Amino acid sequence: GVRVGCVLPPSDPDIDSYRIVTGNQGGGLWEFSVPSGSLKPIEFQHDHAVTALLYSEMGIYITGCKDSMVRIFDASTHVLKATLKGHEKPVTSLALVSVSDGTEHLVTGSW
């Protein structure tokens, strides 16, 4: 079943709609469009459960996974942009922190 989700803004700001991306126990990602109600799988398949999901206004969304990796996707195309390694346990939390110079830093956690 669904473990995590995040809301993406519409690809066209003149259209009153949004998208919800969900990650599931089997490692799949799905996109649900509102208000159309369409549900479609995202082509990328994680090898393990998706345990954290976060959207950034930089036009990306980020997944944390039971395989201890963090992955960054383009929010419009769902193309994998980067894979971050370093955790020894499943990644269970993701946050973006704004700093004084105007940049955002990704903070990840596992236990």
Phi and psi restraints in degrees (value plus and minus 20) as a CYANA .aco file:
   2 VAL   PHI     -89.2   -49.2
   2 VAL   PSI     113.0   153.0
   3 ARG   PHI    -126.4   -86.4
   3 ARG   PSI     -61.3   -21.3
   4 VAL   PHI    -164.3  -124.3
   4 VAL   PSI     141.3   181.3
   5 GLY   PHI    -176.2  -136.2
   5 GLY   PSI     141.4   181.4
   6 CYS   PHI    -169.4  -129.4
   6 CYS   PSI     135.6   175.6
   7 VAL   PHI    -120.3   -80.3
   7 VAL   PSI     110.0   150.0
   8 LEU   PHI    -126.1   -86.1
   8 LEU   PSI     123.1   163.1
   9 PRO   PHI     -90.8   -50.8
   9 PRO   PSI     145.2   185.2
  10 PRO   PHI     -84.9   -44.9
  10 PRO   PSI     128.2   168.2
  11 SER   PHI     -90.4   -50.4
  11 SER   PSI     -45.4    -5.4
  12 ASP   PHI    -135.5   -95.5
  12 ASP   PSI      92.7   132.7
  13 PRO   PHI     -84.7   -44.7
  13 PRO   PSI     -33.5     6.5
  14 ASP   PHI    -104.9   -64.9
  14 ASP   PSI     -25.8    14.2
  15 ILE   PHI    -124.5   -84.5
  15 ILE   PSI     111.0   151.0
  16 ASP   PHI    -103.8   -63.8
  16 ASP   PSI      60.3   100.3
  17 SER   PHI    -174.2  -134.2
  17 SER   PSI     148.7   188.7
  18 TYR   PHI    -173.5  -133.5
  18 TYR   PSI     150.6   190.6
  19 ARG   PHI    -144.5  -104.5
  19 ARG   PSI     124.0   164.0
  20 ILE   PHI    -135.9   -95.9
  20 ILE   PSI     103.4   143.4
  21 VAL   PHI    -122.1   -82.1
  21 VAL   PSI     112.6   152.6
  22 THR   PHI    -142.7  -102.7
  22 THR   PSI     130.4   170.4
  23 GLY   PHI    -137.7   -97.7
  23 GLY   PSI     125.1   165.1
  24 ASN   PHI    -143.8  -103.8
  24 ASN   PSI     154.4   194.4
  25 GLN   PHI     -78.7   -38.7
  25 GLN   PSI     -52.7   -12.7
  26 GLY   PHI    -103.8   -63.8
  26 GLY   PSI     -20.7    19.3
  27 GLY   PHI      74.7   114.7
  27 GLY   PSI     -18.7    21.3
  28 GLY   PHI    -104.4   -64.4
  28 GLY   PSI     135.4   175.4
  29 LEU   PHI    -138.0   -98.0
  29 LEU   PSI     120.6   160.6
  30 TRP   PHI    -151.4  -111.4
  30 TRP   PSI     128.2   168.2
  31 GLU   PHI    -136.7   -96.7
  31 GLU   PSI     104.5   144.5
  32 PHE   PHI    -130.9   -90.9
  32 PHE   PSI     104.7   144.7
  33 SER   PHI    -119.3   -79.3
  33 SER   PSI     114.3   154.3
  34 VAL   PHI    -139.0   -99.0
  34 VAL   PSI     111.5   151.5
  35 PRO   PHI    -114.4   -74.4
  35 PRO   PSI     -17.8    22.2
  36 SER   PHI     -83.0   -43.0
  36 SER   PSI     -49.6    -9.6
  37 GLY   PHI      64.0   104.0
  37 GLY   PSI     -15.3    24.7
  38 SER   PHI     -92.7   -52.7
  38 SER   PSI     122.2   162.2
  39 LEU   PHI    -147.9  -107.9
  39 LEU   PSI     103.5   143.5
  40 LYS   PHI    -159.6  -119.6
  40 LYS   PSI     125.1   165.1
  41 PRO   PHI     -94.0   -54.0
  41 PRO   PSI     127.7   167.7
  42 ILE   PHI    -111.8   -71.8
  42 ILE   PSI     115.8   155.8
  43 GLU   PHI     -77.4   -37.4
  43 GLU   PSI     -59.0   -19.0
  44 PHE   PHI     -85.5   -45.5
  44 PHE   PSI     116.0   156.0
  45 GLN   PHI    -143.4  -103.4
  45 GLN   PSI      99.4   139.4
  46 HIS   PHI     -92.3   -52.3
  46 HIS   PSI     133.9   173.9
  47 ASP   PHI     -99.9   -59.9
  47 ASP   PSI     -36.9     3.1
  48 HIS   PHI    -156.7  -116.7
  48 HIS   PSI     155.5   195.5
  49 ALA   PHI     -77.7   -37.7
  49 ALA   PSI     120.7   160.7
  50 VAL   PHI    -105.1   -65.1
  50 VAL   PSI     100.6   140.6
  51 THR   PHI    -131.6   -91.6
  51 THR   PSI     -27.9    12.1
  52 ALA   PHI    -175.2  -135.2
  52 ALA   PSI     128.3   168.3
  53 LEU   PHI    -170.3  -130.3
  53 LEU   PSI     115.8   155.8
  54 LEU   PHI    -167.5  -127.5
  54 LEU   PSI     116.8   156.8
  55 TYR   PHI    -121.5   -81.5
  55 TYR   PSI     123.4   163.4
  56 SER   PHI    -141.8  -101.8
  56 SER   PSI     123.0   163.0
  57 GLU   PHI     -86.6   -46.6
  57 GLU   PSI     -24.2    15.8
  58 MET   PHI     -96.5   -56.5
  58 MET   PSI     -15.1    24.9
  59 GLY   PHI      63.7   103.7
  59 GLY   PSI       7.6    47.6
  60 ILE   PHI    -152.2  -112.2
  60 ILE   PSI     140.7   180.7
  61 TYR   PHI    -149.1  -109.1
  61 TYR   PSI     135.2   175.2
  62 ILE   PHI    -146.3  -106.3
  62 ILE   PSI     115.6   155.6
  63 THR   PHI    -134.8   -94.8
  63 THR   PSI     124.4   164.4
  64 GLY   PHI    -130.7   -90.7
  64 GLY   PSI     126.3   166.3
  65 CYS   PHI    -156.4  -116.4
  65 CYS   PSI     139.3   179.3
  66 LYS   PHI     -84.9   -44.9
  66 LYS   PSI     -37.5     2.5
  67 ASP   PHI    -102.4   -62.4
  67 ASP   PSI     -10.2    29.8
  68 SER   PHI      55.3    95.3
  68 SER   PSI      -4.7    35.3
  69 MET   PHI    -133.3   -93.3
  69 MET   PSI     134.1   174.1
  70 VAL   PHI    -133.6   -93.6
  70 VAL   PSI     112.9   152.9
  71 ARG   PHI    -145.0  -105.0
  71 ARG   PSI     122.4   162.4
  72 ILE   PHI    -135.1   -95.1
  72 ILE   PSI     108.3   148.3
  73 PHE   PHI    -140.5  -100.5
  73 PHE   PSI     129.7   169.7
  74 ASP   PHI     -91.5   -51.5
  74 ASP   PSI     107.7   147.7
  75 ALA   PHI     -91.1   -51.1
  75 ALA   PSI     -43.6    -3.6
  76 SER   PHI    -105.0   -65.0
  76 SER   PSI     -62.2   -22.2
  77 THR   PHI    -123.6   -83.6
  77 THR   PSI     -34.0     6.0
  78 HIS   PHI      45.7    85.7
  78 HIS   PSI      -1.0    39.0
  79 VAL   PHI     -99.1   -59.1
  79 VAL   PSI     114.6   154.6
  80 LEU   PHI     -87.6   -47.6
  80 LEU   PSI     104.6   144.6
  81 LYS   PHI    -121.3   -81.3
  81 LYS   PSI     -53.6   -13.6
  82 ALA   PHI    -180.1  -140.1
  82 ALA   PSI     132.9   172.9
  83 THR   PHI    -144.4  -104.4
  83 THR   PSI     107.3   147.3
  84 LEU   PHI    -129.7   -89.7
  84 LEU   PSI     108.9   148.9
  85 LYS   PHI    -134.6   -94.6
  85 LYS   PSI     136.6   176.6
  86 GLY   PHI     132.3   172.3
  86 GLY   PSI     -44.6    -4.6
  87 HIS   PHI     -97.2   -57.2
  87 HIS   PSI     131.4   171.4
  88 GLU   PHI    -124.3   -84.3
  88 GLU   PSI     -30.8     9.2
  89 LYS   PHI    -147.1  -107.1
  89 LYS   PSI     149.6   189.6
  90 PRO   PHI     -76.1   -36.1
  90 PRO   PSI     119.2   159.2
  91 VAL   PHI     -99.6   -59.6
  91 VAL   PSI      99.5   139.5
  92 THR   PHI    -135.2   -95.2
  92 THR   PSI     -28.1    11.9
  93 SER   PHI    -167.9  -127.9
  93 SER   PSI     125.6   165.6
  94 LEU   PHI    -157.5  -117.5
  94 LEU   PSI     120.2   160.2
  95 ALA   PHI    -171.0  -131.0
  95 ALA   PSI     128.6   168.6
  96 LEU   PHI    -128.0   -88.0
  96 LEU   PSI     109.6   149.6
  97 VAL   PHI    -136.1   -96.1
  97 VAL   PSI     103.4   143.4
  98 SER   PHI    -101.0   -61.0
  98 SER   PSI     115.5   155.5
  99 VAL   PHI    -133.8   -93.8
  99 VAL   PSI     149.9   189.9
 100 SER   PHI     -81.5   -41.5
 100 SER   PSI     -44.5    -4.5
 101 ASP   PHI    -104.3   -64.3
 101 ASP   PSI     -14.9    25.1
 102 GLY   PHI      71.1   111.1
 102 GLY   PSI     -22.0    18.0
 103 THR   PHI    -110.6   -70.6
 103 THR   PSI     145.0   185.0
 104 GLU   PHI    -134.3   -94.3
 104 GLU   PSI     122.0   162.0
 105 HIS   PHI    -135.7   -95.7
 105 HIS   PSI     116.8   156.8
 106 LEU   PHI    -105.4   -65.4
 106 LEU   PSI     107.6   147.6
 107 VAL   PHI    -135.6   -95.6
 107 VAL   PSI     109.8   149.8
 108 THR   PHI    -144.4  -104.4
 108 THR   PSI     134.6   174.6
 109 GLY   PHI    -161.3  -121.3
 109 GLY   PSI     134.7   174.7
 110 SER   PHI    -170.8  -130.8
 110 SER   PSI     142.9   182.9
